[in-house]
Amino acid sequence: MSTKTQTKPANNTLLEIIYNIAIPSIILMKLSGDDYLGSMYALVLALLFPLGYGLYDFIKNKSMNFISLLGFLSTLLTGGIGLFELDVQWLAIKEAAIPSAIGLVVLVSGFWGKPLIAKMLLNPMLFNLDLIYQTLADNGKTEEFKAKIQRANHLLAITFVFSATMNYLLAKWIVVSPAGTAEFNEQLGEMTMLSYPVIAIPSMLMLIAIMFYVVKTLTRLTKLNFEQILNAEK
């Protein structure tokens, strides 16, 4: 009897950047003036793209994880701040609150004994977990490995602290015009565009470094090489 593991389709990073960053930023920066859509309609149109992509991704994958849900909520809050013309300080608070909430979840997951970093990286489709765990047990390294995973989980939480701090500073530095104005939309678009090179790319590099740390820990504690810990069949 054959068994098949059904996995979610991989996210298209290029489409995510286009629909969540590029198109909304261009609309906000270029179409917010009174000669075009105006501040309100430009903001609504710009927000439709990340919301639409989030809905498409939810329908395609038949599920929405916690981080995706927070991203969806973040888009709605940004729209609310602009449409209801709230004080721009709320935008900076919102920008910091979302990654802070994720970082807190990551940190708490470690105290629950189910560190999120393990769920993210120790994927049976990627690693031969049966061999890894059995070898760790045979070498008496299971507890040491758990301690290293906890450390990696703390490092992951720190990346979200970095993201929260940079989000807050970027919002405070760039978005200074009152909500509901064309200038607010343009600055919001500029902030969205800059968030990728200033925040997303450094955070991605930090995550790659954490992944490298986990893999190096696995090979060191198990005495297996990289090819052996990979699940080549899958």
Residue pairs with C-beta under 8 A, 6 or more apart in sequence:
5 124
5 125
5 234
7 125
8 61
8 63
9 60
9 61
11 57
15 53
16 53
17 196
19 49
19 50
19 52
19 53
20 49
20 50
20 53
21 192
21 193
21 195
21 196
22 193
23 46
23 49
24 46
24 47
24 49
24 50
24 189
24 192
25 46
25 189
25 190
25 192
25 193
26 189
27 37
27 42
27 45
27 46
27 49
27 189
28 42
28 43
28 46
28 185
28 186
28 188
28 189
28 192
29 185
29 186
29 189
29 190
29 193
30 36
31 37
31 42
31 45
32 38
32 39
32 42
32 43
32 182
32 185
32 186
32 189
33 182
34 182
36 42
37 45
38 182
39 82
39 180
39 181
39 182
39 184
39 185
40 82
40 83
40 180
42 182
42 185
43 79
43 82
43 83
43 185
43 188
44 79
44 83
46 185
46 189
47 75
47 78
47 79
50 71
50 75
51 72
51 75
51 76
54 64
54 68
54 71
54 72
54 75
57 64
57 68
58 64
58 68
64 72
66 102
66 105
67 102
70 98
70 101
70 102
71 98
73 98
74 94
74 98
77 94
78 91
78 94
78 188
80 86
81 88
81 90
81 91
81 94
81 179
82 179
82 180
82 184
82 185
82 188
83 180
84 179
85 178
85 179
85 180
86 179
87 179
88 171
88 175
88 176
88 177
88 178
88 179
88 184
91 171
91 175
91 179
91 188
92 167
92 168
92 171
92 172
92 175
93 168
95 164
95 167
95 168
95 170
95 171
96 164
96 165
96 167
96 168
96 171
97 164
98 164
98 167
99 160
99 161
99 163
99 164
99 167
100 160
100 161
100 164
102 160
103 157
103 158
103 159
103 160
103 161
103 163
103 164
104 157
105 116
106 115
106 116
106 117
106 153
106 156
106 157
106 160
107 153
107 154
107 157
109 115
109 116
109 153
110 116
110 150
110 153
110 154
115 149
115 150
115 152
115 153
116 153
116 156
117 149
117 152
117 153
117 156
117 210
117 214
118 149
118 153
120 156
121 152
121 210
121 211
121 214
122 129
122 214
124 231
124 234
125 231
125 234
126 230
126 231
126 234
127 218
127 229
127 230
127 231
128 228
128 229
128 230
128 231
128 232
129 231
131 224
131 228
131 229
132 218
132 222
132 224
132 229
133 142
135 222
135 223
135 224
136 142
136 145
136 221
136 222
139 221
139 222
139 223
141 221
141 222
144 221
145 217
145 218
145 221
148 213
148 214
148 217
148 221
149 214
152 210
152 213
152 214
152 217
155 206
155 210
155 213
156 207
156 210
158 206
159 203
159 206
159 207
159 210
162 199
162 202
162 203
162 206
163 199
163 203
166 198
166 199
166 202
167 195
167 199
170 191
170 194
170 195
170 198
170 199
171 191
174 187
174 190
174 191
174 194
175 184
175 187
175 188
175 191
176 187
177 183
177 184
177 187
178 184
215 226
215 229
218 224
218 229
219 225
219 226
219 229
222 229
